Amino acid sequence: MSQERDWSSLPVDLLILILKRLRWSSHPSIALVCRQWSSAMSPFYPVWITPLLLNTTDVGTTNVRYYSPYFQKNFEIGDTLEAPDAKICYANGRYLTLCMSKQILKVDLLTDDFYRLAPISQRFEHIIYDGMGKMFGISTLAVQVIACCMQNSDGVWEHWEYSYPDRTKFTASPGSNPVLHHGLIYLLLEDGRLAVCDERRHEEGFEILEKPRGFGFVYEDSYLIESGQGELMVVLIGRRGSPVDVFKLNGPTMEWDKMESLDGRALFTGTLTTIMKKTTIKSDAEQDLPPKTL
């Protein structure tokens, strides 16, 4: 009687079919099972589904570099941008938004393509991009200003439309970025409360919610995020980087619940973008990685 074939001898074409039904995050673990399974792995891992830490350098033109925790390497886009003084103002998946004094650029990190939006009449305190052809510029310090720029069906970015809602001015938490969450734009205030604006009726402006009311202690830096599970969260960093506290918004009670564990996820905080992703890299699990220069 012929010997039964074990799992390690599955044909490569069958393994490839199995892999297509599994999450990309599980592929590295599968590759470690045996040489046969490893041979079915793609030699490339989609960078767009990994967390990214980004920075730009201004040397007359702009070079964009990013770090992938999966590869544990730095990468640089192929072309430099003729955009002196450009600064990162927002990141959404594979798209990076760069701001200059009179213009905003959108960069695709996978294709190296970049798009110049229509000129802006003023600099914004916050920029947010939905990843699907709609960008918002927000200012709230002196008076609420909300501008919207949309990409038409031909791929051309139209002119900015400005709104000046008659709403109370407020001060957002320094360095904290806006978050687009379930169709609403959220901003974290200095006292821990939230300001919210419906993106479909952005001309109505931001409303300050009665709850949540705050965190009950002093912190130095704060970052508002939406996790990979669709949770609205805040990272609070104490003086000189310690301690680090993570809170999750409790929807039914509208209160901040302190998290005691990240459940195996890695949290990347940056001045204008913070993201949380599930990771299979043991060295990254259960860590909060503060901003640093790459």
ABEGO torsion letter per residue (X at the ends): XBBBBBAAABBAAAAAAAAAABBAAAAAAAAAABAAAAAABBABBBAAABBBBBBBBBAGBBBBBBBBAAAGBBBBBABBBBBBGBBBABBBEABBBBBBAABBBBBBAAAGBBBBBBBBABBBABBBBAGAGBBBBBBAAABBBBBBBBBBAAGBBBBBBBBBBBBBBBBBBBGBBBBBBGGBBBBBBAAGBBBBBBAAAAAAEBBBBAOBAEAGBBBABBBBBBBAAGBBBBBBBBBGGOBBBBBBBBAAAGBBBBBABAGGBBBBBBAABBBBBBBABAAABGBBBBBBBX
